[in-house]
Amino acid sequence: MSKSSVTTIQLDRSVVDALKKFKRYRRETYSEIILNLIENVGETSELKTFVQKAQEERMKELWGEGDYSGWESA
């Protein structure tokens, strides 16, 4: 990482302590930890969407034809 691409942010001590618990190795930077967390959130969101779509198709099979407008908020 070059000097020009680095910024400083302020974090509460409790956030820093929480981030330390996510370290995979001793010298892992907070930037690496945060990027890993962001990637995991994206993957979890994609998985949730995939499962929801699969469930929606199965429920349509089970319920037959009908109004499914409330399915997204179920």
Residue frames as a rotation matrix with the C-alpha (Angstrom) as fourth column:
MET 1
0.581 0.814 0.000 0.00
0.814 -0.581 0.000 0.00
0.000 0.000 -1.000 0.00
SER 2
-0.341 -0.711 0.615 1.47
0.668 -0.643 -0.373 3.34
0.661 0.284 0.694 -0.98
LYS 3
-0.796 -0.057 -0.603 1.44
0.533 -0.539 -0.652 6.29
-0.288 -0.840 0.459 1.39
SER 4
-0.891 0.435 -0.128 -0.98
-0.450 -0.817 0.360 8.23
0.052 0.379 0.924 -0.82
SER 5
-0.282 0.833 -0.476 -3.64
-0.235 0.421 0.876 5.52
0.930 0.359 0.077 -0.59
VAL 6
-0.463 0.061 -0.884 -3.66
0.783 0.496 -0.376 5.34
0.416 -0.866 -0.277 3.22
THR 7
-0.052 0.493 0.868 -6.07
-0.254 -0.847 0.466 7.26
0.966 -0.197 0.170 5.40
THR 8
-0.968 -0.224 -0.112 -6.66
0.068 0.197 -0.978 7.57
0.241 -0.955 -0.175 9.12
ILE 9
0.025 0.997 0.076 -9.96
-0.089 -0.074 0.993 6.77
0.996 -0.032 0.087 10.77
GLN 10
-0.639 -0.150 0.754 -11.05
-0.737 -0.162 -0.656 7.00
0.220 -0.975 -0.007 14.38
LEU 11
-0.025 0.598 -0.801 -12.43
-0.001 0.802 0.598 3.90
1.000 0.016 -0.019 16.06
ASP 12
0.585 0.259 0.769 -13.71
-0.766 -0.135 0.628 3.41
0.266 -0.957 0.119 19.56
ARG 13
-0.482 -0.807 0.341 -11.43
-0.876 0.459 -0.152 1.22
-0.033 -0.372 -0.928 21.66
SER 14
-0.026 0.553 0.833 -14.23
-0.397 0.759 -0.516 -1.37
-0.917 -0.344 0.200 21.85
VAL 15
0.891 0.308 -0.333 -14.27
-0.404 0.208 -0.891 -1.60
-0.205 0.929 0.309 18.03
VAL 16
0.089 -0.945 -0.315 -10.50
-0.885 0.071 -0.461 -2.12
0.458 0.320 -0.830 17.93
ASP 17
-0.523 -0.246 0.816 -10.80
-0.711 0.653 -0.259 -4.83
-0.469 -0.716 -0.517 20.59
ALA 18
0.466 0.770 0.436 -13.56
-0.285 0.597 -0.750 -6.51
-0.838 0.226 0.497 18.58
LEU 19
0.760 -0.236 -0.606 -11.48
-0.623 0.003 -0.783 -6.35
0.187 0.972 -0.144 15.38
LYS 20
-0.285 -0.932 0.224 -8.55
-0.958 0.265 -0.113 -8.00
0.046 -0.247 -0.968 17.16
LYS 21
-0.096 0.334 0.938 -10.73
-0.443 0.829 -0.341 -11.07
-0.891 -0.448 0.069 17.73
PHE 22
0.875 0.484 0.001 -11.05
-0.178 0.324 -0.929 -11.50
-0.450 0.813 0.370 13.95
LYS 23
0.147 -0.901 -0.408 -7.31
-0.972 -0.208 0.111 -11.66
-0.185 0.381 -0.906 13.31
ARG 24
0.961 0.131 -0.243 -6.33
-0.206 0.927 -0.313 -14.78
0.185 0.351 0.918 11.41
TYR 25
0.309 -0.915 -0.258 -2.63
0.836 0.391 -0.386 -14.22
0.454 -0.097 0.886 12.07
ARG 26
0.146 -0.270 -0.952 -0.64
0.884 -0.397 0.248 -11.98
-0.445 -0.877 0.181 14.41
ARG 27
-0.684 -0.557 -0.471 0.51
0.313 -0.807 0.500 -9.34
-0.659 0.195 0.727 11.91
GLU 28
-0.274 0.672 0.688 -2.77
0.936 0.021 0.352 -9.04
0.222 0.740 -0.635 10.01
THR 29
-0.988 -0.112 0.108 -3.67
0.097 -0.986 -0.134 -5.38
0.122 -0.122 0.985 9.56
TYR 30
-0.432 0.883 -0.186 -7.00
0.106 -0.155 -0.982 -3.86
-0.896 -0.444 -0.026 10.51
SER 31
-0.217 0.305 -0.927 -7.46
-0.899 -0.433 0.068 -3.01
-0.381 0.848 0.368 6.84
GLU 32
-0.782 -0.123 -0.611 -7.15
-0.418 0.831 0.367 -6.71
0.462 0.543 -0.701 5.94
ILE 33
-0.866 0.494 -0.079 -9.56
0.376 0.539 -0.754 -7.68
-0.330 -0.682 -0.652 8.71
ILE 34
-0.248 0.802 -0.544 -12.15
-0.308 -0.597 -0.740 -5.14
-0.918 -0.016 0.395 7.56
LEU 35
-0.355 0.071 -0.932 -11.85
-0.934 -0.001 0.356 -6.21
0.024 0.997 0.067 3.91
ASN 36
-0.942 -0.006 -0.335 -12.31
-0.013 1.000 0.018 -9.84
0.335 0.021 -0.942 4.95
LEU 37
-0.638 0.754 -0.159 -15.42
0.304 0.056 -0.951 -8.93
-0.708 -0.655 -0.265 6.94
ILE 38
-0.175 0.552 -0.816 -16.83
-0.726 -0.632 -0.272 -6.99
-0.666 0.544 0.511 3.98
GLU 39
-0.637 -0.114 -0.763 -16.24
-0.679 0.551 0.485 -9.97
0.365 0.827 -0.428 1.66
ASN 40
-0.952 0.268 -0.149 -17.96
0.306 0.851 -0.427 -12.31
0.012 -0.453 -0.892 4.13
VAL 41
-0.392 0.847 -0.360 -20.98
-0.084 -0.422 -0.903 -10.03
-0.916 -0.324 0.237 4.38
GLY 42
-0.231 0.254 -0.939 -21.27
-0.947 -0.281 0.156 -9.95
-0.224 0.926 0.305 0.58
GLU 43
-0.812 -0.123 -0.571 -21.02
-0.317 0.913 0.255 -13.74
0.490 0.388 -0.781 0.36
THR 44
-0.838 0.538 -0.089 -23.58
0.357 0.419 -0.835 -14.18
-0.412 -0.732 -0.543 3.14
SER 45
-0.246 0.757 -0.605 -25.97
-0.487 -0.637 -0.598 -11.80
-0.838 0.148 0.525 1.39
GLU 46
-0.393 0.035 -0.919 -25.59
-0.897 0.203 0.392 -13.65
0.200 0.979 -0.049 -1.92
LEU 47
-0.948 0.026 -0.316 -26.20
0.078 0.985 -0.152 -16.99
0.307 -0.169 -0.936 -0.19
LYS 48
-0.630 0.758 -0.168 -29.28
0.134 -0.106 -0.985 -15.65
-0.765 -0.643 -0.035 1.56
THR 49
-0.146 0.557 -0.817 -30.70
-0.848 -0.496 -0.186 -14.39
-0.509 0.666 0.545 -1.76
PHE 50
-0.638 -0.164 -0.752 -29.97
-0.616 0.695 0.371 -17.75
0.462 0.700 -0.544 -3.43
VAL 51
-0.945 0.283 -0.162 -31.68
0.325 0.768 -0.552 -19.71
-0.032 -0.575 -0.818 -0.65
GLN 52
-0.436 0.822 -0.366 -34.67
-0.191 -0.482 -0.855 -17.36
-0.880 -0.303 0.367 -0.63
LYS 53
-0.226 0.324 -0.919 -35.17
-0.970 -0.163 0.181 -17.76
-0.091 0.932 0.351 -4.39
ALA 54
-0.808 -0.109 -0.579 -34.91
-0.234 0.961 0.146 -21.55
0.540 0.253 -0.803 -4.10
GLN 55
-0.833 0.537 -0.135 -37.44
0.347 0.318 -0.882 -21.57
-0.431 -0.782 -0.451 -1.26
GLU 56
-0.339 0.718 -0.608 -39.77
-0.606 -0.661 -0.442 -19.29
-0.719 0.219 0.659 -3.19
GLU 57
-0.431 0.138 -0.892 -39.81
-0.818 0.358 0.451 -21.68
0.381 0.924 -0.042 -6.17
ARG 58
-0.900 0.070 -0.429 -40.47
0.191 0.951 -0.245 -24.67
0.391 -0.302 -0.869 -3.91
MET 59
-0.689 0.685 -0.238 -43.30
0.123 -0.213 -0.969 -22.88
-0.715 -0.697 0.062 -2.09
LYS 60
-0.294 0.581 -0.759 -44.91
-0.902 -0.431 0.020 -22.00
-0.316 0.691 0.651 -5.42
GLU 61
-0.648 0.025 -0.761 -44.80
-0.387 0.850 0.357 -25.70
0.656 0.526 -0.542 -6.32
LEU 62
-0.895 0.253 -0.368 -46.38
0.442 0.613 -0.655 -26.67
0.060 -0.748 -0.661 -3.01
TRP 63
-0.527 0.701 -0.481 -49.01
0.058 -0.535 -0.843 -23.92
-0.848 -0.472 0.241 -2.93
GLY 64
-0.033 0.496 0.868 -49.91
0.962 0.252 -0.107 -24.06
-0.271 0.831 -0.486 -6.60
GLU 65
-0.426 -0.061 0.903 -50.99
0.556 -0.804 0.209 -20.92
0.713 0.591 0.377 -8.36
GLY 66
0.507 0.628 -0.590 -51.82
0.860 -0.319 0.399 -17.94
0.062 -0.709 -0.702 -6.15
ASP 67
0.792 -0.184 0.582 -50.79
-0.121 -0.982 -0.146 -14.56
0.598 0.046 -0.800 -4.83
TYR 68
0.403 -0.748 -0.528 -47.17
0.889 0.458 0.030 -14.57
0.219 -0.481 0.849 -3.63
SER 69
0.397 -0.239 0.886 -46.80
0.133 -0.940 -0.313 -10.82
0.908 0.243 -0.342 -3.15
GLY 70
0.809 -0.052 0.586 -46.10
-0.562 -0.361 0.744 -11.23
0.173 -0.931 -0.321 0.57
TRP 71
0.853 -0.464 -0.239 -43.36
0.464 0.884 -0.059 -13.83
0.239 -0.060 0.969 0.07
GLU 72
0.106 -0.896 0.431 -40.50
0.297 -0.385 -0.874 -11.33
0.949 0.221 0.226 0.01
SER 73
-0.186 -0.149 0.971 -41.34
-0.724 -0.648 -0.238 -10.09
0.664 -0.747 0.013 3.52
ALA 74
0.823 0.527 -0.213 -42.09
-0.279 0.702 0.656 -13.54
0.495 -0.480 0.724 4.99
